[in-house]
Amino acid sequence: MSGRTRKIRDIAQLEEEYMSNGLQMGDDTELTVALVMALVEAFGDDQGNISKESFDKICNALVKSILLGMKIPSRISEILKQFLSRMGYEPESSFYTDFEAKILALSKNAFPVVYNAVFRFFDADRSGSISTEEARACVRTVFLFTDGRLRDIPISDRARVVAESFFRVFDANGNGVIEVSEVHEIISDIISGLVSALISLIDHFEPVLVKEPLDFITKVFSKSLRDMLGGEGGEDPFQVDKLIEAVVGQLPAMVLEPTDETRQQLEQTLESSLDKMDQMAPNFRSRLGRIQECYDKFFQGFEQRATEGKLSKAACVDLGTDLLLEVYDNFNEVGVSALDNGVGQSLPQIDSALSSMSSMSPNLNSASMDRDLVKEVVLATVASLRFFIKGGGAKRLLTAVFNLLDINNDGVMSREELRTLADAIFDLVKQRLNPGVKDRLISVLKAAFALMDTDSDNQITQEELKAYYAKVLQFAFAYATFMINLWKQLVTGAMRPLLTALFHVKSQMLGGPAEGLALEDLDTLFDGLAKAEQDSKRTGDDDCSFKPV
């Protein structure tokens, strides 16, 4: 039956059927209804109908009122002012004015899909406008499970009204079936709105937090280094040799000079871990060995493209992206196998839960999760990572990494800048606790402190510390942005096959199309719940799950 012609059961029918004995809505419900009616009167046309354009204006006005009424932007601004003032920095007021305007702009522009979904919730007859009756009925629907005066209405009836009301939210084309594409589009748009809002705020805060509080942060970091040196030097530049000596001096002897027994225990632990990984993901050990090949290939590409041993930062970012893709392709099969095995181990618990659900109602058939469909979710999740990297998702992060490595800040990367620290770390990891640990650690520390020593005079000034810490903060913001965008990519990439798997389970339990959720599926579900509820009342089973609480 088409969603356009079917009259969906609403709260008005419940009022007629169950409230003839004087049962009334609670005060909170009626107060909310009165508020909505006032909005309808203020924004509606002569017939009392609200158009989509007017509805969007109402949403924007409400969100703005809530934000300003709760003083959310000003409270955040005040917290930031206190934070910066403690660092000895008094920021310009324009930053906070811009911040408040940005918050309000985000509230207006970030989530139009939410407004569209809510509009469909109210527009029961899909006429393109919300009538007074629709507004009143939908508001009361929201209170069906919170209004204590409605306890006597069978919970299956209340659940049916709520489910069919929210059915409209996801049935965007109004054909009476919620399809995978509709749910995917709505949720993807909501996630995109959230991500855009978060990244916009990160971009707004970054210039201030990277630039202005650095004097204070540098003092804190400098004091930590002085304490490590025993308070020596006052305001003089830090001597790199003394810093390395102090760091090494704080490491336990078992790390610097491991005994044969310690090395043997480490190797046994490592081999045991590799054996387990090989069992979970075949060929893991051999693919781990290919990391050296990926590393060498990266520097081969550098040498081929470099001019006089130097390469632009943009070209280095491209090489870094290629390296990430090489590593991805190397471990792709391993990751799929590991995830697939992990999911496979949890399938019995999922099937057990589905079996419990099917026993809740006589209208529910037994169901089980299809292993092949679940594997499609795994494959889509892993594939979305490669798509994200190839599409430039790591560009900002890689740029921040190369900024950290650009010792002289000339905007290009030399062979020495790129290889010194990387070679030292790679050698330390590869050799593990073999003899010479102390020397390898010193090599890593020298390369790390060299990143701060921009003039290579073997000492680090306060200004050099400040400049490097600015780079570290920029990297932190780039990493936050990277992780947010990656989360968005993984979720949206896996959503379509996940919804397909869930609708397949729905088809087993309720019948109906495997490609979506139809209104008739809700009939099957709630007719069964109503029967179970009636049976429980006849048998006097006070523990029935469907008895109102």
C-alpha positions as CSV (number, residue, x, y, z in Angstrom):
1,M,0.0,0.0,0.0
2,S,1.4,3.4,-0.9
3,G,2.6,5.7,1.8
4,R,0.9,8.5,-0.1
5,T,-2.6,7.0,0.1
6,R,-2.4,5.2,3.5
7,K,-3.8,7.1,6.4
8,I,-1.2,6.6,9.1
9,R,-2.6,6.0,12.5
10,D,-1.9,9.0,14.8
11,I,-2.5,10.2,18.3
12,A,-5.9,11.6,17.5
13,Q,-7.2,8.1,17.0
14,L,-5.8,7.1,20.4
15,E,-7.5,10.1,22.0
16,E,-10.8,9.0,20.4
17,E,-10.4,5.3,21.4
18,Y,-8.9,5.6,24.9
19,M,-9.8,9.0,26.3
20,S,-13.6,8.8,26.2
21,N,-13.6,8.1,29.9
22,G,-12.1,11.5,30.8
23,L,-8.4,10.6,30.4
24,Q,-6.4,13.8,29.5
25,M,-2.9,14.7,28.5
26,G,-0.6,15.9,31.3
27,D,0.1,19.6,31.8
28,D,3.6,19.5,30.3
29,T,2.2,17.9,27.1
30,E,-0.6,20.6,26.8
31,L,1.9,23.3,27.5
32,T,4.1,22.1,24.7
33,V,1.1,21.8,22.4
34,A,0.1,25.4,23.2
35,L,3.7,26.6,22.4
36,V,3.6,24.8,19.0
37,M,0.1,26.2,18.3
38,A,1.4,29.7,19.0
39,L,4.3,29.1,16.5
40,V,1.7,27.9,13.9
41,E,-0.4,31.0,14.5
42,A,2.7,33.3,14.2
43,F,4.3,31.7,11.1
44,G,1.3,30.0,9.4
45,D,-0.7,31.3,6.5
46,D,-4.4,32.4,6.6
47,Q,-5.5,28.7,6.8
48,G,-3.1,28.0,9.7
49,N,-0.7,26.0,7.6
50,I,3.1,26.3,7.8
51,S,5.1,26.0,4.6
52,K,8.6,24.4,4.4
53,E,10.2,27.9,4.2
54,S,8.4,29.1,7.3
55,F,9.3,25.9,9.1
56,D,13.0,26.4,8.4
57,K,12.7,30.0,9.8
58,I,11.1,28.6,12.9
59,C,13.9,26.1,13.4
60,N,16.6,28.7,12.9
61,A,14.9,31.1,15.3
62,L,14.5,28.3,18.0
63,V,18.1,27.2,17.7
64,K,19.4,30.7,17.9
65,S,17.1,31.5,20.8
66,I,18.3,28.4,22.6
67,L,22.0,29.1,22.0
68,L,21.7,32.7,23.1
69,G,19.2,32.0,25.8
70,M,21.5,29.4,27.4
71,K,24.5,31.8,26.6
72,I,26.4,28.9,25.1
73,P,28.6,31.0,22.8
74,S,29.3,33.5,25.5
75,R,30.1,30.8,28.1
76,I,32.5,29.1,25.8
77,S,34.1,32.4,25.0
78,E,34.4,33.2,28.8
79,I,36.1,29.9,29.4
80,L,38.6,30.6,26.6
81,K,39.2,34.1,27.9
82,Q,40.1,32.7,31.3
83,F,42.3,30.1,29.8
84,L,44.2,32.6,27.7
85,S,44.4,35.2,30.4
86,R,46.1,32.7,32.7
87,M,48.7,32.4,30.1
88,G,49.3,36.1,30.2
89,Y,47.5,36.8,26.9
90,E,44.6,39.2,26.6
91,P,42.9,38.4,23.2
92,E,41.1,40.9,21.1
93,S,37.4,41.1,21.5
94,S,36.8,40.6,17.8
95,F,37.8,37.0,18.1
96,Y,34.9,36.3,20.4
97,T,32.4,38.4,18.3
98,D,33.5,36.3,15.3
99,F,33.2,33.1,17.4
100,E,29.6,33.9,18.4
101,A,28.6,34.7,14.8
102,K,30.2,31.4,13.7
103,I,28.3,29.4,16.2
104,L,25.0,30.9,15.0
105,A,25.9,30.4,11.4
106,L,26.7,26.8,12.0
107,S,23.4,26.3,13.8
108,K,21.7,27.7,10.7
109,N,23.6,26.0,7.9
110,A,25.1,22.8,9.2
111,F,22.0,20.7,9.6
112,P,19.4,21.4,6.9
113,V,18.8,17.6,6.6
114,V,17.6,17.6,10.2
115,Y,15.1,20.3,9.4
116,N,13.9,18.3,6.4
117,A,13.5,15.2,8.5
118,V,11.6,16.9,11.2
119,F,9.3,18.6,8.7
120,R,8.4,15.1,7.3
121,F,7.6,14.0,10.8
122,F,5.0,16.8,11.1
123,D,3.7,16.7,7.5
124,A,1.7,13.5,8.0
125,D,-0.3,13.8,4.7
126,R,2.8,14.9,2.7
127,S,1.0,18.0,1.4
128,G,4.1,20.1,1.6
129,S,2.8,22.1,4.6
130,I,2.0,21.4,8.3
131,S,-1.6,21.9,9.3
132,T,-2.7,22.8,12.9
133,E,-4.1,19.3,13.3
134,E,-0.8,17.7,12.2
135,A,1.2,19.9,14.5
136,R,-1.0,19.1,17.5
137,A,-1.0,15.4,16.8
138,C,2.7,15.1,16.3
139,V,3.6,17.0,19.4
140,R,1.4,14.7,21.5
141,T,3.0,11.7,19.8
142,V,6.3,12.7,21.2
143,F,4.9,12.6,24.8
144,L,3.3,9.2,24.4
145,F,6.0,7.5,26.5
146,T,6.7,10.3,28.9
147,D,3.2,11.5,29.9
148,G,2.3,9.5,33.0
149,R,-1.4,10.0,32.3
150,L,-1.2,7.8,29.2
151,R,-0.1,4.7,31.1
152,D,-3.3,2.9,30.5
153,I,-3.0,3.0,26.7
154,P,-1.5,-0.3,25.6
155,I,2.2,0.1,25.0
156,S,1.9,-1.7,21.6
157,D,-0.5,1.0,20.4
158,R,1.7,3.8,21.6
159,A,4.7,2.2,20.0
160,R,2.9,1.8,16.7
161,V,2.0,5.5,16.6
162,V,5.5,6.6,17.4
163,A,7.0,4.1,14.9
164,E,4.7,5.2,12.1
165,S,5.3,8.8,12.8
166,F,9.1,8.4,12.6
167,F,8.6,6.2,9.6
168,R,7.8,9.4,7.7
169,V,11.2,10.9,8.7
170,F,13.1,8.3,6.8
171,D,10.7,7.6,4.0
172,A,11.9,10.6,2.1
173,N,10.2,9.8,-1.3
174,G,6.9,8.8,0.4
175,N,6.5,5.4,-1.4
176,G,5.7,3.6,1.8
177,V,9.1,1.8,2.1
178,I,12.2,3.0,3.9
179,E,15.0,2.1,1.5
180,V,18.7,1.7,2.2
181,S,19.5,4.8,0.1
182,E,17.1,7.0,2.1
183,V,18.5,6.0,5.5
184,H,22.1,6.3,4.1
185,E,21.5,9.8,2.7
186,I,19.9,11.1,5.9
187,I,22.5,9.8,8.3
188,S,25.4,10.7,6.0
189,D,24.1,14.2,5.7
190,I,23.8,14.5,9.5
191,I,27.3,13.2,10.0
192,S,28.6,15.5,7.3
193,G,26.9,18.4,9.1
194,L,28.5,17.5,12.4
195,V,31.9,17.1,10.9
196,S,31.7,20.4,9.0
197,A,30.7,22.1,12.3
198,L,33.6,20.5,14.3
199,I,36.2,21.3,11.7
200,S,34.9,24.9,11.3
201,L,35.4,25.4,15.0
202,I,38.9,23.8,14.9
203,D,39.9,26.2,12.1
204,H,38.5,29.1,14.1
205,F,40.4,28.3,17.2
206,E,43.7,27.2,15.6
207,P,45.2,30.6,14.8
208,V,44.6,31.9,18.3
209,L,45.7,28.8,20.2
210,V,48.7,28.2,18.0
211,K,50.0,31.8,18.0
212,E,49.0,33.6,21.1
213,P,49.6,31.4,24.3
214,L,53.0,30.2,23.1
215,D,55.0,32.4,25.5
216,F,53.3,30.8,28.4
217,I,53.5,27.2,27.0
218,T,57.2,27.7,26.1
219,K,57.9,28.8,29.7
220,V,56.2,25.7,31.1
221,F,58.1,23.4,28.7
222,S,61.4,25.3,29.3
223,K,60.9,24.9,33.1
224,S,60.5,21.1,32.6
225,L,63.7,20.9,30.7
226,R,65.5,23.0,33.3
227,D,64.2,20.7,36.1
228,M,65.5,17.7,34.1
229,L,68.9,19.4,34.0
230,G,68.8,20.1,37.7
231,G,68.0,23.8,37.4
232,E,71.2,24.6,35.6
233,G,71.5,27.4,33.0
234,G,68.9,30.0,34.1
235,E,67.7,31.7,30.9
236,D,70.7,30.5,28.8
237,P,70.1,28.4,25.7
238,F,69.8,24.6,26.3
239,Q,72.9,22.7,25.3
240,V,71.8,19.7,23.2
241,D,74.5,17.4,24.5
242,K,73.4,18.1,28.1
243,L,69.8,17.5,27.3
244,I,70.6,14.1,25.7
245,E,72.7,13.2,28.6
246,A,69.9,14.1,31.0
247,V,67.3,12.1,29.1
248,V,69.5,9.0,28.8
249,G,70.4,9.3,32.5
250,Q,66.7,8.9,33.5
251,L,66.3,5.7,31.6
252,P,66.6,2.4,33.6
253,A,69.7,0.3,33.0
254,M,67.7,-2.7,31.8
255,V,66.7,-0.5,28.8
256,L,70.1,0.8,28.0
257,E,72.0,-2.4,28.7
258,P,69.6,-5.3,28.5
259,T,70.8,-8.6,29.7
260,D,70.8,-11.7,27.5
261,E,67.9,-13.0,29.6
262,T,65.9,-9.8,29.0
263,R,66.5,-9.9,25.3
264,Q,65.5,-13.6,25.1
265,Q,62.3,-12.9,27.0
266,L,61.5,-10.0,24.6
267,E,62.1,-12.1,21.5
268,Q,59.9,-14.9,22.9
269,T,57.1,-12.5,23.6
270,L,57.4,-10.9,20.2
271,E,57.5,-14.3,18.4
272,S,54.4,-15.4,20.4
273,S,52.6,-12.2,19.4
274,L,53.5,-12.7,15.7
275,D,52.4,-16.3,15.8
276,K,49.0,-15.2,17.1
277,M,48.7,-12.5,14.4
278,D,49.6,-15.1,11.8
279,Q,46.8,-17.3,13.0
280,M,44.3,-14.4,12.9
281,A,45.6,-12.9,9.7
282,P,47.6,-15.2,7.4
283,N,50.9,-13.9,6.1
284,F,51.1,-11.1,8.7
285,R,54.7,-11.8,9.5
286,S,55.8,-11.7,5.9
287,R,53.8,-8.5,5.2
288,L,55.4,-6.9,8.3
289,G,58.7,-7.6,6.7
290,R,57.7,-5.6,3.7
291,I,57.6,-2.3,5.6
292,Q,61.3,-2.0,4.8
293,E,60.4,-2.2,1.1
294,C,57.8,0.5,1.5
295,Y,60.3,2.7,3.3
296,D,63.0,2.2,0.7
297,K,60.5,2.9,-2.1
298,F,59.5,6.2,-0.5
299,F,63.1,7.4,-0.5
300,Q,63.7,6.1,-4.0
301,G,60.8,8.3,-5.1
302,F,62.4,11.2,-3.2
303,E,65.7,10.8,-5.0
304,Q,64.1,10.5,-8.4
305,R,62.0,13.7,-8.0
306,A,64.5,15.8,-5.9
307,T,66.6,18.6,-7.3
308,E,70.0,18.9,-5.7
309,G,68.8,16.7,-2.9
310,K,65.7,18.9,-2.1
311,L,62.0,18.5,-2.8
312,S,59.1,20.8,-2.3
313,K,56.8,20.2,0.6
314,A,53.8,19.6,-1.7
315,A,55.8,16.9,-3.6
316,C,56.7,15.3,-0.2
317,V,53.1,15.3,0.8
318,D,52.3,13.4,-2.5
319,L,55.1,10.9,-1.7
320,G,53.8,10.5,1.8
321,T,50.3,9.8,0.4
322,D,51.8,7.1,-1.9
323,L,53.6,5.7,1.2
324,L,50.4,5.4,3.1
325,L,48.7,3.7,0.2
326,E,51.7,1.3,-0.1
327,V,51.3,0.4,3.6
328,Y,47.5,0.1,3.2
329,D,47.9,-2.3,0.2
330,N,50.5,-4.3,2.1
331,F,48.2,-4.8,5.1
332,N,44.8,-4.7,3.4
333,E,44.4,-8.5,3.3
334,V,45.7,-8.7,6.9
335,G,43.2,-6.1,8.1
336,V,40.3,-7.8,6.3
337,S,41.2,-11.2,7.7
338,A,41.5,-9.9,11.2
339,L,38.2,-8.0,11.1
340,D,36.4,-10.9,9.5
341,N,37.7,-13.3,12.1
342,G,36.7,-10.9,14.9
343,V,33.2,-10.5,13.5
344,G,32.9,-14.2,12.9
345,Q,33.6,-14.9,16.5
346,S,30.8,-12.5,17.6
347,L,28.2,-13.9,15.1
348,P,27.0,-16.6,17.5
349,Q,26.2,-14.0,20.1
350,I,24.4,-11.9,17.5
351,D,22.3,-14.9,16.4
352,S,21.5,-15.7,20.0
353,A,20.2,-12.1,20.5
354,L,18.1,-12.4,17.3
355,S,16.7,-15.6,18.5
356,S,15.6,-13.9,21.8
357,M,14.0,-11.1,19.8
358,S,12.0,-13.5,17.7
359,S,10.5,-15.2,20.8
360,M,9.0,-11.9,21.8
361,S,6.1,-12.1,19.4
362,P,4.3,-14.8,17.6
363,N,4.6,-12.7,14.4
364,L,8.4,-12.8,14.4
365,N,10.2,-15.5,12.6
366,S,13.7,-16.8,13.6
367,A,16.6,-15.0,11.9
368,S,20.3,-15.1,11.7
369,M,23.0,-12.7,10.5
370,D,24.3,-13.5,7.0
371,R,28.1,-14.0,7.2
372,D,28.6,-12.9,3.6
373,L,26.7,-9.7,4.1
374,V,28.7,-9.0,7.3
375,K,31.9,-9.5,5.3
376,E,30.7,-6.9,2.8
377,V,30.5,-4.5,5.7
378,V,34.1,-5.3,6.6
379,L,35.3,-5.0,3.0
380,A,33.5,-1.6,2.6
381,T,35.0,-0.3,5.9
382,V,38.5,-1.2,4.9
383,A,38.1,0.0,1.3
384,S,36.8,3.4,2.5
385,L,40.1,3.9,4.3
386,R,42.0,3.6,1.0
387,F,39.5,5.9,-0.7
388,F,40.0,8.5,2.1
389,I,43.8,8.4,1.8
390,K,43.8,8.5,-2.0
391,G,41.4,11.4,-2.1
392,G,43.8,13.5,0.0
393,G,42.3,12.9,3.4
394,A,45.8,12.8,5.0
395,K,47.1,15.9,3.2
396,R,46.8,18.3,6.1
397,L,48.3,15.8,8.5
398,L,51.2,15.0,6.2
399,T,51.8,18.7,5.7
400,A,52.0,19.2,9.4
401,V,54.4,16.3,9.7
402,F,56.7,17.7,7.1
403,N,56.6,21.1,8.8
404,L,57.9,19.4,12.0
405,L,60.8,17.9,9.9
406,D,61.6,21.2,8.1
407,I,64.4,22.2,10.4
408,N,65.4,25.5,8.7
409,N,61.9,26.4,7.7
410,D,62.8,27.0,4.1
411,G,59.6,25.4,2.7
412,V,61.5,22.5,1.0
413,M,62.6,19.2,2.4
414,S,66.2,18.1,2.2
415,R,67.4,14.6,2.1
416,E,69.1,15.0,5.5
417,E,66.0,16.6,7.1
418,L,63.8,13.8,5.9
419,R,66.1,10.8,6.6
420,T,68.0,11.6,9.8
421,L,65.2,11.1,12.3
422,A,63.4,8.4,10.2
423,D,66.5,6.3,9.8
424,A,67.3,6.6,13.5
425,I,63.8,5.5,14.6
426,F,63.7,2.7,12.0
427,D,67.0,1.4,13.1
428,L,66.0,1.5,16.8
429,V,62.8,-0.4,16.1
430,K,64.4,-2.9,13.8
431,Q,67.3,-3.7,16.1
432,R,65.1,-3.8,19.3
433,L,67.3,-4.8,22.3
434,N,70.3,-6.0,20.4
435,P,73.7,-4.7,21.7
436,G,74.1,-1.0,21.2
437,V,70.7,0.2,22.4
438,K,72.1,3.2,24.2
439,D,73.9,4.4,21.0
440,R,70.7,4.0,19.0
441,L,68.7,5.9,21.5
442,I,71.2,8.7,21.5
443,S,71.0,8.9,17.7
444,V,67.2,9.2,17.9
445,L,67.5,12.0,20.6
446,K,70.1,13.9,18.6
447,A,67.8,13.8,15.5
448,A,64.8,14.8,17.6
449,F,66.5,17.8,19.3
450,A,68.0,18.8,15.9
451,L,64.4,19.6,14.7
452,M,64.3,22.4,17.3
453,D,67.9,23.6,16.7
454,T,67.1,25.5,13.5
455,D,70.6,27.1,13.2
456,S,72.4,23.9,14.0
457,D,74.6,25.5,16.7
458,N,74.1,22.6,19.1
459,Q,71.9,24.7,21.4
460,I,68.2,25.5,21.6
461,T,67.0,29.0,22.5
462,Q,63.6,30.1,23.9
463,E,62.6,31.4,20.4
464,E,63.5,28.1,18.8
465,L,61.5,26.3,21.5
466,K,58.5,28.6,20.9
467,A,58.7,28.1,17.1
468,Y,58.8,24.4,17.4
469,Y,56.0,24.2,19.8
470,A,53.8,26.2,17.4
471,K,54.5,23.4,14.8
472,V,53.5,20.8,17.4
473,L,50.2,22.5,18.0
474,Q,49.6,22.8,14.3
475,F,50.2,19.1,14.1
476,A,47.7,18.4,16.9
477,F,45.0,20.4,15.1
478,A,45.8,18.6,11.8
479,Y,45.6,15.3,13.6
480,A,42.2,16.1,15.2
481,T,40.9,17.1,11.7
482,F,42.3,14.0,10.2
483,M,40.6,11.7,12.8
484,I,37.3,13.4,12.5
485,N,37.3,13.1,8.7
486,L,38.5,9.5,8.9
487,W,35.6,8.6,11.3
488,K,33.2,10.2,8.9
489,Q,34.6,8.2,6.0
490,L,34.6,4.9,7.8
491,V,31.1,5.3,9.1
492,T,29.5,6.5,5.8
493,G,31.5,3.9,3.8
494,A,30.3,1.0,5.9
495,M,26.7,2.3,6.4
496,R,25.2,1.1,3.1
497,P,26.3,-2.6,3.4
498,L,25.5,-2.5,7.1
499,L,21.9,-1.3,6.4
500,T,21.6,-4.0,3.8
501,A,22.6,-6.7,6.3
502,L,20.1,-5.3,8.9
503,F,17.2,-5.1,6.4
504,H,18.1,-8.8,5.4
505,V,17.5,-9.8,9.1
506,K,14.3,-7.7,9.1
507,S,13.1,-9.6,6.0
508,Q,13.7,-12.9,7.8
509,M,11.9,-11.8,10.9
510,L,9.0,-9.9,9.4
511,G,8.8,-10.9,5.8
512,G,8.4,-8.1,3.3
513,P,11.1,-6.7,1.0
514,A,14.8,-7.3,1.9
515,E,15.6,-4.0,0.3
516,G,13.9,-1.9,2.9
517,L,11.3,-1.5,5.7
518,A,7.7,-1.2,4.5
519,L,4.6,0.0,6.4
520,E,3.2,-3.5,6.2
521,D,6.3,-4.7,8.2
522,L,5.3,-2.4,11.0
523,D,1.8,-3.9,10.9
524,T,3.2,-7.4,11.3
525,L,5.5,-6.3,14.1
526,F,2.9,-4.4,16.2
527,D,0.0,-6.8,15.6
528,G,2.3,-9.5,17.1
529,L,3.2,-7.2,20.0
530,A,-0.4,-6.4,20.6
531,K,-1.3,-10.1,20.7
532,A,1.5,-10.9,23.1
533,E,0.4,-8.0,25.3
534,Q,-3.2,-9.3,25.3
535,D,-2.1,-12.8,26.1
536,S,0.0,-11.6,29.0
537,K,-3.0,-9.8,30.5
538,R,-5.2,-12.9,30.2
539,T,-2.6,-15.0,31.9
540,G,-1.8,-12.4,34.5
541,D,1.9,-12.4,33.7
542,D,3.1,-9.3,35.6
543,D,6.6,-9.8,34.2
544,C,5.6,-9.4,30.5
545,S,7.9,-7.1,28.6
546,F,5.0,-5.3,27.0
547,K,3.2,-4.3,30.2
548,P,3.3,-0.5,30.7
549,V,5.7,0.6,33.4
